[in-house]
């Protein structure tokens, strides 16, 4: 059965795990290797479907097909994937027919179980989409533990792992890459999975005299011996690479996750894109000058001599520099100070809403809007108690927004009694002001904890007063709640543009309206669940990070192509503002891209995130 979400028919994302047998886990590195822009994925050896389930939570629009020889496992996978075939893939290479054109074919620890793995890969290349890739993982024969067993004379097959008794083929990085190249494939990435590097180091140091006697470079051997597995992405043609690097704020309130960590992970699913995120104080690796390279500064104020030194270094190394800013800059003291270069000293700016884009374009005309989006639909863990609803509120510095509504909240709490519980995160003042014993509090926490607490509730309260600061905010909290199947009870400010009132959330424009809607939900909890399901389907249809990947990558590549003109405009802005904004420095010190860089400067100066995410 298909569930309608807007105008798109979506296969249902399972709401809970099958009861039995228990599912196996998935390889997160292999998951990250599947392009999020894929329209059709074919997984060979899908098992219980855990990998496909995780991928579909990130890209619900995908058609995800699985093949497995085990009928019992395939039956579970069929509850998680779009279609599943039971087949011996070497005897029947095309169980879905030859007309299928997958964008990605996945082999997760499969090739080692086949009689002729490269022959099967050659057959599957016949149906791979022209610009498609294969993503695979294989165990590494050179792992130190195998050498240790051979030396000790204790080679014994096991039920699973490196010495799985069903393995028919063995791979090293060298013979794997050679086999793929013989098929005419270009290798985009070959990345090791390392789980116990100290053990590999100790083993290498122990046998170093023997390695030296044999003429084997110990450092090279250590690198090969550390990898338990390799994860490989390959395609018919080499792709022009690009480097995306970013700084990030300390991860307080989730703002770094939403604007940097999650988007960078999504962009890294593109096989040609290499991503790197730098925390405060990290040294930045100089880029390959021949490869397009973009540096994203997260809410950087770039104040004073330290900020100017940082920009000089980035420009000298040839970076195209982008500032990511997702709140009204006039409410950040550092962004109002003379001499800050966070906007005029960069090539471009990216932000979250058209309202913010209009504000930021006055500071730098090169602005792109990438609306906030969610990286994944989360597992559902709410609506378990039919006689109680839990209302969630989690934000920083929102007293101006909730204070006018406090009387309505307390009135509803008094009427509802034990049927209405409050879960407050971050805001001690609101927790203390609620006149009910049915409440719990969590101080400022990491983003994963925040989302877990949110996912255990049924209603998310999202009040925003009509202020200049709030008018520039995004609908992030609606997206996060909907991804957890939590119903949004929100102000019309901001959320009125995203929520279909009565269908994907409930809106209020007064304290009395809030009280009335909250009590209606307490009396009709099934209404909250119905609306929450619709909101989750809406987000699955249109507000996933996966759907932004092509647009973001295209914009970054376009910036790189225009870097000469953009750098000239940047220098003009610096010169025009030199006397007023840069009294301690000469804009001539800002070199054109490509000059040799000075010694690397101190950490990027940036504003603490006082307003949290959303």
ABEGO torsion letter per residue (X at the ends): XBBBBEABBBBBBBABBBAOBBBBBBBAAAAAABBAABABBBBBGAEAGAAAAAAAAABAABBBBBBBABAAAAAAAAAABABBBBBBAAABABAAEAABBBABBBBBGAAAABABAAAAAAAAAAABBAABBBBBBBBBAABAAAAAAAAAGABBBBABEAABAABABBBBAAAAAAAAAAAGBBBABBBBBBABAAAAAAAAAAAAAAAAAAGBBAAAAAAAAABABBBBBBBABBBBBBBBBBBBBBBBGGAAAAAAAAAAAAAAABAABBBBBBBBGBBBBBBBAABBBBBBBBGBAGBEAAAAAAAAAAAAAGBBBBBBBABBAAABAAAABBGBAAAAABABBBBABAAAAAAAAAABABBBBBBBBBABBBBBABGABAABBBBBBBBBGAAAAAAAAAAAAAAAAAAAEAABBBBBBGBAAAAAABBBABBBBBBBBBAAAAAAAAAABABBBBBBBBBAAAAABBAAAAAAAAAAGBBBBBBABGAAAABBBGAAEBBBABAAAAAAAAAAAAABAAAAAAAAAAAAAAAAAAABAAAAAAAAAAAAAAAAAAAAAAAAAAAAAAAAAAAAABAABBAAABBBBGBBBBBBBBBBBBBBBAAEBX
